[in-house]
């Protein structure tokens, strides 16, 4: 990890440090465009072909049904089931709290406005497979979809070589009351859910992380169809703000947890104590070699850096410019600084709150804005699965009260039929 | 207006009727790509050039300042000021009600999760100019931006031939406490706000309607930069559900109010009474010719249609498939059917609630999802100008409670460093 002193950095230096590449490799666009066109044109047949080509499996059916899932889930141990249940309960409890009734507001006598929530009818969840099997992602997307009340939840996950999904994915499906998993991976899964095929329902919004191909497919369908997406996604990242009250051993463990995700993951430490920074760095060297994914983590750590600042204000300023997906406040003084956080996806407070708790089971969602998207985007929540529709009701008194203003405003915008729609109601 | 009987329509017929074109004319992409590249490369100079080329004006300065705006606003009459103030007050009152504190939730003993709102720091508002001068749009975007607390609000609007903006736009700027309006229109305005120039601040999210070029520019920057957009935009539309308790004169006025927006606007009537439908159609013929924008409205009406159903259930079913931007329930029985609305942007209840009230002054926002985007998107609200950041705090007791589950889940996903970040906190 490279080490920088904040006071030595120019605005341009900081700009460069916080910059992430958000629009990589245009050549993958050509490949993805072709996959989308092919799925759009040939439907299920294209999906079977891609399973053979990309997943190396000859599927006899495009999906697993409830019986298949129950059979697969048998190998999940009681201990694992209990852990998944704990995660389920905590995520459910926190997300349930996000649903709030809205107030009716009488903006002027006889004019009442309010919002009502409606679930997005048909949603698609993409659950990555391959080496990264992520039942936790399935919980993070399935639980808010269920709470929102979406009437159709389409789930796609790439098939393993045996033409199945992993046992944990199967078990989570049953926990969520989902009785079908489509064996479709990559950009072909996104295309199938955006356009629909003989077997796959066209959905209104697609959720879920994935590789570069999946991400590119999501951004393409977002700009060319009416199907929405949760958010653009990039490599995962953490920024740790630490002071002299931090524990360097914990910091190192948190940096490495991030680094093991992938070689393009980034772990940033912003520290007010050069000594703690050095100790954390030494701890990283110590903890890294024994990790099963040490090779991946090492490359990610090489791609990461430390910034030493003279106070927590500067540290927070740097963090806000970075706009991290995960922000850990490794300081006993966290209460004093949370108010200054402007840009972050999810925040972990104090020395006993590891990011991995939020990845699995604290209750917060782990589908979060990366690559500085936290400047404008929020993580996934129940909000992501609903629309808030506005309603208004006007009485006879109300139309008399509001009428003259609407008439004048329509007039000054040159929209006489707009004016007329009010005048006509006040004249007869 | 073409008239259809719902019972005669096949699923495919309905599919065709509710279909709107969302990805038109690829040739405009080439033009917009070039504008974006040019602004990115040449900054302010490109903006001056485009003002000469597209707006036919030689600008001496890229923006109007407070003095300019105050001078322009002098021509707004007291009556017009009062109407704008009424709109301001109602919109402010309703949008203010959307800001709610979130609960802290203890998901398990010692593990607490919550969300906090933070304004998006830098937002860009695009206010169309030319023939359609829309001070109302400026209110609809500026008020929630102010309530959210955005620290920088960049406003772009195309210059008129005199190198100024319209007096009403200037007055609304002063109402909102905005002291600068950039004289930039079209896709060059979107590019300037997405990339920043010498004069224009790069923003985190861009809002506002516009022509095809503006819309295309927004979808391009959404998929190639970290700047977000409010939503994709298409031509405006209304769907009126009416029964025998509706007033055909009001229905006609509402259909025409929509139709005068532009030749690609759509006005759909779904009616349980063939008689009311015929009367409304006759009223359209009567009211249309006297409108100043009759030529535009006629073309839009020709492009619109009526569906006669045998009951309100079928009418609502059609409406949900159409997913209208504006939905008017022209029936005394509106209370019985609002619960069945699934897809709509904003809803107008009963015979005395014209859509134009919501366009200007009822309090709801008029920046709404068109083109069936209402299936997955909500209209603009204070939510659109904030992020909801998740926070979590774990105590010593909490990490002991949650630790074992996180360890098991990290293990089954093969992420040992994730496991370690918890174990290490429970072991020393």
Interface residues (C-beta under 8 A of the other chain):
Chain A: X22 X23 X79 X80 X82 X83 X84 X86 X87 X89 X90 X93 X94 X97 X98 X100 X102 X103 X105 X107 X108 X111 X113 X115 X116 X118 X119 X120 X121 X131 X132 X133 X134 X135 X136 X168 X204 X205 X219 X220 X222 X223 X224 X225 X226 X227 X228 X232 X249 X250 X253 X254 X256 X257 X259 X260 X261 X287 X291 X292 X293 X297 X334 X338 X341 X342 X343 X344 X345 X346 X347 X348 X349 X350 X351 X352 X353 X354 X355 X356 X357 X358 X359 X360 X361 X362 X363 X364 X365 X371 X372 X373 X374 X375 X376 X377 X378 X379 X381 X383 X387 X388 X389 X390 X391 X392 X393 X394 X395 X396 X398 X399 X402 X404 X405 X406 X408 X409 X410 X412 X413 X414 X415 X416 X417 X418 X419 X420 X421 X422 X424 X425 X428
Chain B: X22 X23 X79 X80 X82 X83 X84 X86 X87 X89 X90 X93 X94 X97 X98 X100 X102 X103 X105 X107 X108 X111 X113 X115 X116 X118 X119 X120 X121 X131 X132 X133 X134 X135 X136 X168 X204 X205 X219 X220 X222 X223 X224 X225 X226 X227 X228 X232 X249 X250 X253 X254 X256 X257 X259 X260 X261 X287 X291 X292 X293 X297 X334 X338 X341 X342 X343 X344 X345 X346 X347 X348 X349 X350 X351 X352 X353 X354 X355 X356 X357 X358 X359 X360 X361 X362 X363 X364 X365 X371 X372 X373 X374 X375 X376 X377 X378 X379 X381 X383 X387 X388 X389 X390 X391 X392 X393 X394 X395 X396 X398 X399 X402 X404 X405 X406 X408 X409 X410 X412 X413 X414 X415 X416 X417 X418 X419 X420 X421 X422 X424 X425 X428
